[in-house]
Amino acid sequence: MRPVPDDIKMLINKCSNMNIEELKAHIKHWKKKNDCHHQLQILNIAKKELDLKYKERQEQIELLTQSLTSSSRIGRWISGIKAILKQFVFFKIRSHRSE
């Protein structure tokens, strides 16, 4: 019995809404139940979705790493000092207005 396209769409949607740990658990469960062609399709869909999630996670890690390494330590210090000065000036102006 072949699954209907709507069932496949629902399965893909369900898998895409799971986090990595849930997907791993379901894949492990589906491997144990591997008794028909339908189960193989489900397993393949879940594995593809898991691969996508790992790729997305890796891309996010690379972006974060790149942004951290592209900003210099001195630049971060200067930005921090600027933020502190802006807050100081803001509070000074605010306290001046209330007097």
Secondary structure, 3 states (H helix, E strand, C coil): CCCCHHHHHHHHHHHHHCCHHHHHHHHHHHHHCCCCHHHHHHHHHHHHHHHHHHHHHHHHHHHHHHHHHHCCHHHHHHHHHHHHHHHHHHHHHHHHHHC
